[in-house]
């Protein structure tokens, strides 16, 4: 599988810069009214010579997928940060796998969003994840430049 195939299959690329871009291209699509986030496991994500995806890369993907779900739940206008993220590995994703996660918002308050999801690869559940995201006061960030 490659990026061209994913785009032809209805996936859209998620823009990423800085640290998020190091993971490689990530994608999203709507499935039955719910957002699905995906990552194509490329060689640079390998855990040395094992042919499997490094756990740190999986945790970064979990954070990005959960955050993408939070962004959609808040209308795409909110600023937020990860307050807590837990990942429980159940199996390994292999290089070449399409890794997917369908983030589910469990609860949204005025200051926090609680979200969970299963991460799948190669037809198997490889991890479960849950997180808490803190919504920021955007007025405090008005006029600040990203640096």
MILO-689069 format. One record per atom (N, C-alpha, C): residue number from 1; residue in three letters; atom name; x, y, z negated. Coordinates in steps of 0.001 Angstrom, whole numbers. Example, Ala and Ser with C-alpha at 12.3 -4.5 7.8 and 13.67 -1.06 7.14 Angstrom:
BEGIN
[node 1; 'ALA'; 'N'; [13190; -5690; -7800]]
[node 1; 'ALA'; 'CA'; [12300; -4500; -7800]]
[node 1; 'ALA'; 'C'; [13200; -3300; -7800]]
[node 2; 'SER'; 'N'; [12850; -2250; -7080]]
[node 2; 'SER'; 'CA'; [13670; -1060; -7140]]
[node 2; 'SER'; 'C'; [12900; 30; -7870]]
END
This chain:
BEGIN
[node 1; 'UNK'; 'N'; [853; -1175; 0]]
[node 1; 'UNK'; 'CA'; [0; 0; 0]]
[node 1; 'UNK'; 'C'; [896; 1235; 0]]
[node 2; 'UNK'; 'N'; [439; 2282; 674]]
[node 2; 'UNK'; 'CA'; [1184; 3529; 711]]
[node 2; 'UNK'; 'C'; [220; 4704; 625]]
[node 3; 'UNK'; 'N'; [776; 5909; 581]]
[node 3; 'UNK'; 'CA'; [-47; 7109; 419]]
[node 3; 'UNK'; 'C'; [-1039; 7280; 1559]]
[node 4; 'UNK'; 'N'; [-611; 7020; 2789]]
[node 4; 'UNK'; 'CA'; [-1504; 7177; 3934]]
[node 4; 'UNK'; 'C'; [-2719; 6259; 3814]]
[node 5; 'UNK'; 'N'; [-2505; 5044; 3350]]
[node 5; 'UNK'; 'CA'; [-3608; 4090; 3163]]
[node 5; 'UNK'; 'C'; [-4566; 4587; 2088]]
[node 6; 'UNK'; 'N'; [-4011; 5083; 989]]
[node 6; 'UNK'; 'CA'; [-4858; 5600; -96]]
[node 6; 'UNK'; 'C'; [-5707; 6770; 396]]
[node 7; 'UNK'; 'N'; [-5093; 7702; 1113]]
[node 7; 'UNK'; 'CA'; [-5835; 8850; 1628]]
[node 7; 'UNK'; 'C'; [-6922; 8400; 2604]]
[node 8; 'UNK'; 'N'; [-6614; 7417; 3446]]
[node 8; 'UNK'; 'CA'; [-7601; 6891; 4393]]
[node 8; 'UNK'; 'C'; [-8743; 6184; 3666]]
[node 9; 'UNK'; 'N'; [-8462; 5640; 2471]]
[node 9; 'UNK'; 'CA'; [-9475; 4944; 1679]]
[node 9; 'UNK'; 'C'; [-10287; 5886; 791]]
[node 10; 'UNK'; 'N'; [-10103; 7205; 963]]
[node 10; 'UNK'; 'CA'; [-10930; 8161; 227]]
[node 10; 'UNK'; 'C'; [-10312; 8734; -1033]]
[node 11; 'UNK'; 'N'; [-9059; 8403; -1327]]
[node 11; 'UNK'; 'CA'; [-8386; 8985; -2480]]
[node 11; 'UNK'; 'C'; [-7902; 10382; -2112]]
[node 12; 'UNK'; 'N'; [-7834; 11279; -3081]]
[node 12; 'UNK'; 'CA'; [-7284; 12620; -2905]]
[node 12; 'UNK'; 'C'; [-6075; 12759; -3816]]
[node 13; 'UNK'; 'N'; [-5060; 13448; -3337]]
[node 13; 'UNK'; 'CA'; [-3848; 13618; -4130]]
[node 13; 'UNK'; 'C'; [-4062; 14688; -5203]]
[node 14; 'UNK'; 'N'; [-3554; 14422; -6392]]
[node 14; 'UNK'; 'CA'; [-3603; 15371; -7502]]
[node 14; 'UNK'; 'C'; [-2332; 16217; -7434]]
[node 15; 'UNK'; 'N'; [-2475; 17540; -7328]]
[node 15; 'UNK'; 'CA'; [-1273; 18379; -7301]]
[node 15; 'UNK'; 'C'; [-507; 18243; -8618]]
[node 16; 'UNK'; 'N'; [810; 18135; -8524]]
[node 16; 'UNK'; 'CA'; [1632; 18007; -9725]]
[node 16; 'UNK'; 'C'; [2939; 18779; -9540]]
[node 17; 'UNK'; 'N'; [3370; 19411; -10604]]
[node 17; 'UNK'; 'CA'; [4658; 20117; -10610]]
[node 17; 'UNK'; 'C'; [5402; 19743; -11888]]
[node 18; 'UNK'; 'N'; [6653; 20095; -11941]]
[node 18; 'UNK'; 'CA'; [7513; 19881; -13098]]
[node 18; 'UNK'; 'C'; [7511; 18414; -13537]]
[node 19; 'UNK'; 'N'; [7319; 18164; -14813]]
[node 19; 'UNK'; 'CA'; [7428; 16802; -15346]]
[node 19; 'UNK'; 'C'; [6429; 15853; -14686]]
[node 20; 'UNK'; 'N'; [5214; 16299; -14510]]
[node 20; 'UNK'; 'CA'; [4184; 15438; -13919]]
[node 20; 'UNK'; 'C'; [4578; 14952; -12531]]
[node 21; 'UNK'; 'N'; [5293; 15775; -11778]]
[node 21; 'UNK'; 'CA'; [5702; 15396; -10427]]
[node 21; 'UNK'; 'C'; [6735; 14280; -10441]]
[node 22; 'UNK'; 'N'; [7487; 14139; -11529]]
[node 22; 'UNK'; 'CA'; [8511; 13097; -11609]]
[node 22; 'UNK'; 'C'; [7908; 11699; -11574]]
[node 23; 'UNK'; 'N'; [6673; 11560; -11993]]
[node 23; 'UNK'; 'CA'; [6008; 10261; -11983]]
[node 23; 'UNK'; 'C'; [5788; 9764; -10556]]
[node 24; 'UNK'; 'N'; [5588; 10701; -9661]]
[node 24; 'UNK'; 'CA'; [5279; 10353; -8276]]
[node 24; 'UNK'; 'C'; [3851; 10752; -7984]]
[node 25; 'UNK'; 'N'; [3429; 10570; -6752]]
[node 25; 'UNK'; 'CA'; [2086; 11020; -6393]]
[node 25; 'UNK'; 'C'; [996; 10268; -7156]]
[node 26; 'UNK'; 'N'; [57; 11046; -7669]]
[node 26; 'UNK'; 'CA'; [-1119; 10486; -8317]]
[node 26; 'UNK'; 'C'; [-2338; 10907; -7505]]
[node 27; 'UNK'; 'N'; [-3395; 10135; -7627]]
[node 27; 'UNK'; 'CA'; [-4571; 10308; -6783]]
[node 27; 'UNK'; 'C'; [-5832; 10202; -7626]]
[node 28; 'UNK'; 'N'; [-6947; 10704; -7071]]
[node 28; 'UNK'; 'CA'; [-8241; 10499; -7721]]
[node 28; 'UNK'; 'C'; [-9302; 10272; -6649]]
[node 29; 'UNK'; 'N'; [-10377; 9629; -7064]]
[node 29; 'UNK'; 'CA'; [-11573; 9510; -6240]]
[node 29; 'UNK'; 'C'; [-12753; 9270; -7171]]
[node 30; 'UNK'; 'N'; [-13934; 9526; -6637]]
[node 30; 'UNK'; 'CA'; [-15163; 9316; -7394]]
[node 30; 'UNK'; 'C'; [-15705; 7937; -7063]]
[node 31; 'UNK'; 'N'; [-16013; 7161; -8110]]
[node 31; 'UNK'; 'CA'; [-16564; 5818; -7957]]
[node 31; 'UNK'; 'C'; [-17835; 5764; -8800]]
[node 32; 'UNK'; 'N'; [-18977; 5621; -8151]]
[node 32; 'UNK'; 'CA'; [-20266; 5560; -8859]]
[node 32; 'UNK'; 'C'; [-20438; 6733; -9825]]
[node 33; 'UNK'; 'N'; [-20057; 7937; -9386]]
[node 33; 'UNK'; 'CA'; [-20231; 9136; -10189]]
[node 33; 'UNK'; 'C'; [-19200; 9331; -11280]]
[node 34; 'UNK'; 'N'; [-18194; 8460; -11353]]
[node 34; 'UNK'; 'CA'; [-17141; 8575; -12368]]
[node 34; 'UNK'; 'C'; [-15802; 8736; -11667]]
[node 35; 'UNK'; 'N'; [-14918; 9514; -12283]]
[node 35; 'UNK'; 'CA'; [-13619; 9737; -11665]]
[node 35; 'UNK'; 'C'; [-12684; 8559; -11961]]
[node 36; 'UNK'; 'N'; [-11915; 8186; -10948]]
[node 36; 'UNK'; 'CA'; [-10893; 7147; -11062]]
[node 36; 'UNK'; 'C'; [-9569; 7806; -10697]]
[node 37; 'UNK'; 'N'; [-8537; 7557; -11486]]
[node 37; 'UNK'; 'CA'; [-7213; 8117; -11253]]
[node 37; 'UNK'; 'C'; [-6274; 6966; -10908]]
[node 38; 'UNK'; 'N'; [-5334; 7205; -9980]]
[node 38; 'UNK'; 'CA'; [-4453; 6127; -9530]]
[node 38; 'UNK'; 'C'; [-3016; 6596; -9375]]
[node 39; 'UNK'; 'N'; [-2115; 5649; -9508]]
[node 39; 'UNK'; 'CA'; [-687; 5841; -9305]]
[node 39; 'UNK'; 'C'; [-163; 4638; -8542]]
[node 40; 'UNK'; 'N'; [570; 4885; -7475]]
[node 40; 'UNK'; 'CA'; [1230; 3804; -6752]]
[node 40; 'UNK'; 'C'; [2580; 3579; -7422]]
[node 41; 'UNK'; 'N'; [2793; 2393; -7964]]
[node 41; 'UNK'; 'CA'; [4014; 2092; -8725]]
[node 41; 'UNK'; 'C'; [5195; 1957; -7778]]
[node 42; 'UNK'; 'N'; [5992; 3009; -7716]]
[node 42; 'UNK'; 'CA'; [7157; 3030; -6836]]
[node 42; 'UNK'; 'C'; [8413; 2594; -7587]]
[node 43; 'UNK'; 'N'; [9458; 2314; -6844]]
[node 43; 'UNK'; 'CA'; [10685; 1750; -7389]]
[node 43; 'UNK'; 'C'; [11300; 2601; -8506]]
[node 44; 'UNK'; 'N'; [11201; 3919; -8411]]
[node 44; 'UNK'; 'CA'; [11827; 4768; -9428]]
[node 44; 'UNK'; 'C'; [11163; 4631; -10801]]
[node 45; 'UNK'; 'N'; [10023; 3950; -10869]]
[node 45; 'UNK'; 'CA'; [9331; 3733; -12142]]
[node 45; 'UNK'; 'C'; [9711; 2404; -12794]]
[node 46; 'UNK'; 'N'; [10613; 1660; -12163]]
[node 46; 'UNK'; 'CA'; [10958; 317; -12635]]
[node 46; 'UNK'; 'C'; [11696; 347; -13969]]
[node 47; 'UNK'; 'N'; [11460; -669; -14738]]
[node 47; 'UNK'; 'CA'; [12162; -902; -15998]]
[node 47; 'UNK'; 'C'; [13441; -1652; -15660]]
[node 48; 'UNK'; 'N'; [14480; -910; -15330]]
[node 48; 'UNK'; 'CA'; [15766; -1453; -14881]]
[node 48; 'UNK'; 'C'; [15556; -2482; -13776]]
[node 49; 'UNK'; 'N'; [15995; -3712; -13968]]
[node 49; 'UNK'; 'CA'; [15935; -4712; -12889]]
[node 49; 'UNK'; 'C'; [14823; -5732; -13068]]
[node 50; 'UNK'; 'N'; [13834; -5411; -13869]]
[node 50; 'UNK'; 'CA'; [12784; -6391; -14158]]
[node 50; 'UNK'; 'C'; [11683; -6431; -13105]]
[node 51; 'UNK'; 'N'; [11580; -5391; -12264]]
[node 51; 'UNK'; 'CA'; [10521; -5355; -11262]]
[node 51; 'UNK'; 'C'; [9157; -4983; -11813]]
[node 52; 'UNK'; 'N'; [9150; -4481; -13039]]
[node 52; 'UNK'; 'CA'; [7896; -4040; -13649]]
[node 52; 'UNK'; 'C'; [8002; -2553; -13980]]
[node 53; 'UNK'; 'N'; [6860; -1932; -14187]]
[node 53; 'UNK'; 'CA'; [6813; -501; -14472]]
[node 53; 'UNK'; 'C'; [7229; -259; -15925]]
[node 54; 'UNK'; 'N'; [8095; 721; -16108]]
[node 54; 'UNK'; 'CA'; [8583; 1099; -17436]]
[node 54; 'UNK'; 'C'; [7418; 1564; -18308]]
[node 55; 'UNK'; 'N'; [7435; 1193; -19569]]
[node 55; 'UNK'; 'CA'; [6372; 1581; -20494]]
[node 55; 'UNK'; 'C'; [6214; 3086; -20625]]
[node 56; 'UNK'; 'N'; [7318; 3822; -20568]]
[node 56; 'UNK'; 'CA'; [7239; 5280; -20634]]
[node 56; 'UNK'; 'C'; [6494; 5862; -19445]]
[node 57; 'UNK'; 'N'; [6696; 5272; -18269]]
[node 57; 'UNK'; 'CA'; [5966; 5710; -17072]]
[node 57; 'UNK'; 'C'; [4479; 5400; -17232]]
[node 58; 'UNK'; 'N'; [4165; 4248; -17810]]
[node 58; 'UNK'; 'CA'; [2764; 3882; -18038]]
[node 58; 'UNK'; 'C'; [2112; 4857; -19018]]
[node 59; 'UNK'; 'N'; [2861; 5263; -20043]]
[node 59; 'UNK'; 'CA'; [2310; 6203; -21020]]
[node 59; 'UNK'; 'C'; [2121; 7583; -20401]]
[node 60; 'UNK'; 'N'; [3042; 7985; -19533]]
[node 60; 'UNK'; 'CA'; [2875; 9259; -18830]]
[node 60; 'UNK'; 'C'; [1648; 9209; -17941]]
[node 61; 'UNK'; 'N'; [1460; 8092; -17223]]
[node 61; 'UNK'; 'CA'; [271; 7947; -16388]]
[node 61; 'UNK'; 'C'; [-996; 7991; -17242]]
[node 62; 'UNK'; 'N'; [-977; 7321; -18392]]
[node 62; 'UNK'; 'CA'; [-2147; 7329; -19290]]
[node 62; 'UNK'; 'C'; [-2479; 8758; -19704]]
[node 63; 'UNK'; 'N'; [-1465; 9537; -20069]]
[node 63; 'UNK'; 'CA'; [-1671; 10924; -20480]]
[node 63; 'UNK'; 'C'; [-2249; 11745; -19330]]
[node 64; 'UNK'; 'N'; [-1715; 11551; -18130]]
[node 64; 'UNK'; 'CA'; [-2212; 12299; -16977]]
[node 64; 'UNK'; 'C'; [-3646; 11899; -16628]]
[node 65; 'UNK'; 'N'; [-3937; 10596; -16653]]
[node 65; 'UNK'; 'CA'; [-5283; 10130; -16316]]
[node 65; 'UNK'; 'C'; [-6307; 10623; -17331]]
[node 66; 'UNK'; 'N'; [-5966; 10519; -18621]]
[node 66; 'UNK'; 'CA'; [-6879; 10997; -19658]]
[node 66; 'UNK'; 'C'; [-7071; 12507; -19517]]
[node 67; 'UNK'; 'N'; [-5970; 13224; -19278]]
[node 67; 'UNK'; 'CA'; [-6055; 14666; -19103]]
[node 67; 'UNK'; 'C'; [-6883; 15057; -17896]]
[node 68; 'UNK'; 'N'; [-6794; 14277; -16822]]
[node 68; 'UNK'; 'CA'; [-7608; 14553; -15646]]
[node 68; 'UNK'; 'C'; [-9091; 14416; -15992]]
[node 69; 'UNK'; 'N'; [-9424; 13412; -16785]]
[node 69; 'UNK'; 'CA'; [-10802; 13242; -17239]]
[node 69; 'UNK'; 'C'; [-11263; 14398; -18108]]
[node 70; 'UNK'; 'N'; [-10383; 14881; -18973]]
[node 70; 'UNK'; 'CA'; [-10716; 16036; -19815]]
[node 70; 'UNK'; 'C'; [-10947; 17263; -18947]]
[node 71; 'UNK'; 'N'; [-10084; 17452; -17957]]
[node 71; 'UNK'; 'CA'; [-10246; 18590; -17046]]
[node 71; 'UNK'; 'C'; [-11591; 18575; -16353]]
[node 72; 'UNK'; 'N'; [-12028; 17417; -15922]]
[node 72; 'UNK'; 'CA'; [-13331; 17300; -15261]]
[node 72; 'UNK'; 'C'; [-14462; 17539; -16250]]
[node 73; 'UNK'; 'N'; [-14308; 17064; -17483]]
[node 73; 'UNK'; 'CA'; [-15359; 17220; -18501]]
[node 73; 'UNK'; 'C'; [-15512; 18665; -18952]]
[node 74; 'UNK'; 'N'; [-14463; 19467; -18775]]
[node 74; 'UNK'; 'CA'; [-14509; 20860; -19203]]
[node 74; 'UNK'; 'C'; [-14706; 21810; -18033]]
[node 75; 'UNK'; 'N'; [-15027; 21273; -16885]]
[node 75; 'UNK'; 'CA'; [-15305; 22101; -15719]]
[node 75; 'UNK'; 'C'; [-14079; 22614; -14992]]
[node 76; 'UNK'; 'N'; [-12912; 22132; -15354]]
[node 76; 'UNK'; 'CA'; [-11689; 22517; -14663]]
[node 76; 'UNK'; 'C'; [-11152; 23884; -15021]]
[node 77; 'UNK'; 'N'; [-11785; 24566; -15973]]
[node 77; 'UNK'; 'CA'; [-11347; 25914; -16331]]
[node 77; 'UNK'; 'C'; [-10636; 25992; -17673]]
[node 78; 'UNK'; 'N'; [-10686; 24937; -18458]]
[node 78; 'UNK'; 'CA'; [-10122; 24966; -19803]]
[node 78; 'UNK'; 'C'; [-8630; 24645; -19774]]
[node 79; 'UNK'; 'N'; [-7920; 25206; -20728]]
[node 79; 'UNK'; 'CA'; [-6538; 24823; -20967]]
[node 79; 'UNK'; 'C'; [-6552; 23909; -22186]]
[node 80; 'UNK'; 'N'; [-5718; 22873; -22153]]
[node 80; 'UNK'; 'CA'; [-5710; 21922; -23257]]
[node 80; 'UNK'; 'C'; [-4363; 21226; -23331]]
[node 81; 'UNK'; 'N'; [-4097; 20633; -24472]]
[node 81; 'UNK'; 'CA'; [-2878; 19865; -24692]]
[node 81; 'UNK'; 'C'; [-3248; 18543; -25348]]
[node 82; 'UNK'; 'N'; [-2364; 17581; -25208]]
[node 82; 'UNK'; 'CA'; [-2556; 16285; -25842]]
[node 82; 'UNK'; 'C'; [-2242; 16417; -27328]]
[node 83; 'UNK'; 'N'; [-3206; 16077; -28173]]
[node 83; 'UNK'; 'CA'; [-2998; 16091; -29621]]
[node 83; 'UNK'; 'C'; [-2606; 14700; -30112]]
[node 84; 'UNK'; 'N'; [-3140; 13675; -29476]]
[node 84; 'UNK'; 'CA'; [-2842; 12291; -29861]]
[node 84; 'UNK'; 'C'; [-3079; 11412; -28651]]
[node 85; 'UNK'; 'N'; [-2193; 10440; -28445]]
[node 85; 'UNK'; 'CA'; [-2358; 9477; -27356]]
[node 85; 'UNK'; 'C'; [-1875; 8125; -27841]]
[node 86; 'UNK'; 'N'; [-2701; 7109; -27671]]
[node 86; 'UNK'; 'CA'; [-2311; 5744; -28027]]
[node 86; 'UNK'; 'C'; [-2450; 4873; -26787]]
[node 87; 'UNK'; 'N'; [-1470; 4014; -26589]]
[node 87; 'UNK'; 'CA'; [-1495; 3071; -25468]]
[node 87; 'UNK'; 'C'; [-1188; 1696; -26022]]
[node 88; 'UNK'; 'N'; [-2059; 736; -25703]]
[node 88; 'UNK'; 'CA'; [-1847; -640; -26112]]
[node 88; 'UNK'; 'C'; [-1606; -1453; -24842]]
[node 89; 'UNK'; 'N'; [-388; -1987; -24690]]
[node 89; 'UNK'; 'CA'; [-45; -2769; -23498]]
[node 89; 'UNK'; 'C'; [-543; -4202; -23646]]
[node 90; 'UNK'; 'N'; [-1155; -4706; -22592]]
[node 90; 'UNK'; 'CA'; [-1643; -6084; -22608]]
[node 90; 'UNK'; 'C'; [-951; -6951; -21568]]
[node 91; 'UNK'; 'N'; [-309; -6325; -20594]]
[node 91; 'UNK'; 'CA'; [400; -7035; -19531]]
[node 91; 'UNK'; 'C'; [1291; -6008; -18835]]
[node 92; 'UNK'; 'N'; [2047; -6454; -17858]]
[node 92; 'UNK'; 'CA'; [2946; -5550; -17137]]
[node 92; 'UNK'; 'C'; [2390; -5243; -15755]]
[node 93; 'UNK'; 'N'; [2554; -3986; -15347]]
[node 93; 'UNK'; 'CA'; [2265; -3604; -13962]]
[node 93; 'UNK'; 'C'; [3544; -3816; -13164]]
[node 94; 'UNK'; 'N'; [3399; -4264; -11936]]
[node 94; 'UNK'; 'CA'; [4556; -4557; -11092]]
[node 94; 'UNK'; 'C'; [4798; -3420; -10102]]
[node 95; 'UNK'; 'N'; [6041; -3268; -9722]]
[node 95; 'UNK'; 'CA'; [6379; -2298; -8686]]
[node 95; 'UNK'; 'C'; [5598; -2689; -7430]]
[node 96; 'UNK'; 'N'; [4957; -1705; -6817]]
[node 96; 'UNK'; 'CA'; [4113; -1951; -5645]]
[node 96; 'UNK'; 'C'; [2634; -2002; -5972]]
[node 97; 'UNK'; 'N'; [2297; -2205; -7256]]
[node 97; 'UNK'; 'CA'; [891; -2227; -7675]]
[node 97; 'UNK'; 'C'; [265; -846; -7564]]
[node 98; 'UNK'; 'N'; [-1019; -813; -7302]]
[node 98; 'UNK'; 'CA'; [-1801; 405; -7476]]
[node 98; 'UNK'; 'C'; [-2339; 353; -8898]]
[node 99; 'UNK'; 'N'; [-1923; 1299; -9712]]
[node 99; 'UNK'; 'CA'; [-2325; 1356; -11114]]
[node 99; 'UNK'; 'C'; [-3486; 2338; -11207]]
[node 100; 'UNK'; 'N'; [-4582; 1931; -11838]]
[node 100; 'UNK'; 'CA'; [-5764; 2792; -11915]]
[node 100; 'UNK'; 'C'; [-6249; 2936; -13354]]
[node 101; 'UNK'; 'N'; [-6951; 4031; -13593]]
[node 101; 'UNK'; 'CA'; [-7592; 4275; -14879]]
[node 101; 'UNK'; 'C'; [-8839; 5108; -14645]]
[node 102; 'UNK'; 'N'; [-9924; 4721; -15274]]
[node 102; 'UNK'; 'CA'; [-11161; 5489; -15216]]
[node 102; 'UNK'; 'C'; [-11388; 6100; -16596]]
[node 103; 'UNK'; 'N'; [-10954; 7373; -16777]]
[node 103; 'UNK'; 'CA'; [-11102; 7989; -18101]]
[node 103; 'UNK'; 'C'; [-12563; 8201; -18462]]
[node 104; 'UNK'; 'N'; [-12879; 7911; -19701]]
[node 104; 'UNK'; 'CA'; [-14249; 8079; -20202]]
[node 104; 'UNK'; 'C'; [-14227; 9035; -21392]]
[node 105; 'UNK'; 'N'; [-14908; 10160; -21244]]
[node 105; 'UNK'; 'CA'; [-15002; 11099; -22359]]
[node 105; 'UNK'; 'C'; [-16006; 10539; -23356]]
[node 106; 'UNK'; 'N'; [-15539; 10318; -24566]]
[node 106; 'UNK'; 'CA'; [-16364; 9755; -25628]]
[node 106; 'UNK'; 'C'; [-17127; 10860; -26342]]
[node 107; 'UNK'; 'N'; [-16446; 11993; -26571]]
[node 107; 'UNK'; 'CA'; [-17085; 13117; -27259]]
[node 107; 'UNK'; 'C'; [-16323; 14389; -26938]]
[node 108; 'UNK'; 'N'; [-17050; 15477; -26798]]
[node 108; 'UNK'; 'CA'; [-16455; 16793; -26583]]
[node 108; 'UNK'; 'C'; [-17047; 17741; -27602]]
[node 109; 'UNK'; 'N'; [-16173; 18403; -28365]]
[node 109; 'UNK'; 'CA'; [-16607; 19431; -29307]]
[node 109; 'UNK'; 'C'; [-16125; 20785; -28781]]
[node 110; 'UNK'; 'N'; [-16307; 21830; -29553]]
[node 110; 'UNK'; 'CA'; [-15855; 23152; -29109]]
[node 110; 'UNK'; 'C'; [-14334; 23262; -29088]]
[node 111; 'UNK'; 'N'; [-13633; 22360; -29770]]
[node 111; 'UNK'; 'CA'; [-12174; 22475; -29822]]
[node 111; 'UNK'; 'C'; [-11421; 21190; -29472]]
[node 112; 'UNK'; 'N'; [-12112; 20059; -29372]]
[node 112; 'UNK'; 'CA'; [-11442; 18781; -29121]]
[node 112; 'UNK'; 'C'; [-12224; 17954; -28112]]
[node 113; 'UNK'; 'N'; [-11498; 17118; -27363]]
[node 113; 'UNK'; 'CA'; [-12129; 16164; -26460]]
[node 113; 'UNK'; 'C'; [-11512; 14801; -26748]]
[node 114; 'UNK'; 'N'; [-12358; 13809; -26939]]
[node 114; 'UNK'; 'CA'; [-11947; 12439; -27227]]
[node 114; 'UNK'; 'C'; [-12209; 11596; -25975]]
[node 115; 'UNK'; 'N'; [-11206; 10864; -25534]]
[node 115; 'UNK'; 'CA'; [-11306; 10144; -24265]]
[node 115; 'UNK'; 'C'; [-10613; 8782; -24380]]
[node 116; 'UNK'; 'N'; [-11087; 7827; -23584]]
[node 116; 'UNK'; 'CA'; [-10497; 6483; -23589]]
[node 116; 'UNK'; 'C'; [-10543; 5910; -22186]]
[node 117; 'UNK'; 'N'; [-9798; 4829; -21983]]
[node 117; 'UNK'; 'CA'; [-9825; 4184; -20676]]
[node 117; 'UNK'; 'C'; [-9040; 2889; -20661]]
[node 118; 'UNK'; 'N'; [-9315; 2080; -19654]]
[node 118; 'UNK'; 'CA'; [-8545; 869; -19384]]
[node 118; 'UNK'; 'C'; [-7659; 1138; -18180]]
[node 119; 'UNK'; 'N'; [-6429; 684; -18255]]
[node 119; 'UNK'; 'CA'; [-5499; 820; -17143]]
[node 119; 'UNK'; 'C'; [-5381; -545; -16493]]
[node 120; 'UNK'; 'N'; [-5597; -572; -15173]]
[node 120; 'UNK'; 'CA'; [-5590; -1836; -14437]]
[node 120; 'UNK'; 'C'; [-4561; -1799; -13315]]
[node 121; 'UNK'; 'N'; [-4025; -2964; -12998]]
[node 121; 'UNK'; 'CA'; [-3074; -3107; -11898]]
[node 121; 'UNK'; 'C'; [-3126; -4544; -11401]]
[node 122; 'UNK'; 'N'; [-3138; -4708; -10106]]
[node 122; 'UNK'; 'CA'; [-3139; -6056; -9546]]
[node 122; 'UNK'; 'C'; [-4303; -6908; -9998]]
[node 123; 'UNK'; 'N'; [-5472; -6279; -10225]]
[node 123; 'UNK'; 'CA'; [-6657; -7025; -10645]]
[node 123; 'UNK'; 'C'; [-6655; -7418; -12112]]
[node 124; 'UNK'; 'N'; [-5729; -6876; -12891]]
[node 124; 'UNK'; 'CA'; [-5629; -7209; -14315]]
[node 124; 'UNK'; 'C'; [-5660; -5947; -15154]]
[node 125; 'UNK'; 'N'; [-6180; -6057; -16363]]
[node 125; 'UNK'; 'CA'; [-6049; -4967; -17328]]
[node 125; 'UNK'; 'C'; [-4642; -5056; -17909]]
[node 126; 'UNK'; 'N'; [-3872; -3968; -17766]]
[node 126; 'UNK'; 'CA'; [-2493; -3968; -18256]]
[node 126; 'UNK'; 'C'; [-2323; -3112; -19508]]
[node 127; 'UNK'; 'N'; [-3314; -2272; -19806]]
[node 127; 'UNK'; 'CA'; [-3245; -1455; -21016]]
[node 127; 'UNK'; 'C'; [-4611; -845; -21307]]
[node 128; 'UNK'; 'N'; [-4802; -497; -22556]]
[node 128; 'UNK'; 'CA'; [-5945; 344; -22928]]
[node 128; 'UNK'; 'C'; [-5358; 1596; -23554]]
[node 129; 'UNK'; 'N'; [-6082; 2676; -23461]]
[node 129; 'UNK'; 'CA'; [-5571; 3941; -23966]]
[node 129; 'UNK'; 'C'; [-6699; 4783; -24537]]
[node 130; 'UNK'; 'N'; [-6370; 5583; -25525]]
[node 130; 'UNK'; 'CA'; [-7322; 6566; -26038]]
[node 130; 'UNK'; 'C'; [-6537; 7792; -26473]]
[node 131; 'UNK'; 'N'; [-7178; 8933; -26363]]
[node 131; 'UNK'; 'CA'; [-6500; 10168; -26698]]
[node 131; 'UNK'; 'C'; [-7438; 11224; -27227]]
[node 132; 'UNK'; 'N'; [-6832; 12202; -27871]]
[node 132; 'UNK'; 'CA'; [-7534; 13385; -28360]]
[node 132; 'UNK'; 'C'; [-6816; 14584; -27749]]
[node 133; 'UNK'; 'N'; [-7584; 15460; -27134]]
[node 133; 'UNK'; 'CA'; [-7027; 16634; -26476]]
[node 133; 'UNK'; 'C'; [-7575; 17889; -27143]]
[node 134; 'UNK'; 'N'; [-6676; 18823; -27445]]
[node 134; 'UNK'; 'CA'; [-7016; 20074; -28104]]
[node 134; 'UNK'; 'C'; [-7272; 21139; -27050]]
[node 135; 'UNK'; 'N'; [-8466; 21720; -27079]]
[node 135; 'UNK'; 'CA'; [-8787; 22827; -26180]]
[node 135; 'UNK'; 'C'; [-8146; 24093; -26720]]
[node 136; 'UNK'; 'N'; [-7497; 24853; -25841]]
[node 136; 'UNK'; 'CA'; [-6785; 26060; -26253]]
[node 136; 'UNK'; 'C'; [-7621; 27301; -26014]]
[node 137; 'UNK'; 'N'; [-7342; 28326; -26783]]
[node 137; 'UNK'; 'CA'; [-7968; 29625; -26602]]
[node 137; 'UNK'; 'C'; [-7285; 30298; -25416]]
[node 138; 'UNK'; 'N'; [-7951; 30317; -24274]]
[node 138; 'UNK'; 'CA'; [-7327; 30830; -23052]]
[node 138; 'UNK'; 'C'; [-6979; 32314; -23153]]
[node 139; 'UNK'; 'N'; [-7646; 33063; -24013]]
[node 139; 'UNK'; 'CA'; [-7335; 34489; -24167]]
[node 139; 'UNK'; 'C'; [-5899; 34687; -24654]]
[node 140; 'UNK'; 'N'; [-5384; 33746; -25426]]
[node 140; 'UNK'; 'CA'; [-4021; 33843; -25937]]
[node 140; 'UNK'; 'C'; [-2984; 33649; -24818]]
[node 141; 'UNK'; 'N'; [-3413; 33050; -23715]]
[node 141; 'UNK'; 'CA'; [-2483; 32729; -22643]]
[node 141; 'UNK'; 'C'; [-2625; 33650; -21434]]
[node 142; 'UNK'; 'N'; [-3524; 34627; -21504]]
[node 142; 'UNK'; 'CA'; [-3729; 35558; -20410]]
[node 142; 'UNK'; 'C'; [-2439; 36337; -20154]]
[node 143; 'UNK'; 'N'; [-2030; 36394; -18912]]
[node 143; 'UNK'; 'CA'; [-862; 37182; -18532]]
[node 143; 'UNK'; 'C'; [470; 36494; -18758]]
[node 144; 'UNK'; 'N'; [469; 35311; -19368]]
[node 144; 'UNK'; 'CA'; [1741; 34603; -19578]]
[node 144; 'UNK'; 'C'; [2146; 33917; -18284]]
[node 145; 'UNK'; 'N'; [3420; 33909; -18013]]
[node 145; 'UNK'; 'CA'; [3936; 33228; -16830]]
[node 145; 'UNK'; 'C'; [4424; 31851; -17223]]
[node 146; 'UNK'; 'N'; [4154; 30881; -16359]]
[node 146; 'UNK'; 'CA'; [4712; 29550; -16574]]
[node 146; 'UNK'; 'C'; [6208; 29633; -16283]]
[node 147; 'UNK'; 'N'; [6997; 29055; -17147]]
[node 147; 'UNK'; 'CA'; [8435; 29179; -16939]]
[node 147; 'UNK'; 'C'; [9183; 27939; -17083]]
END
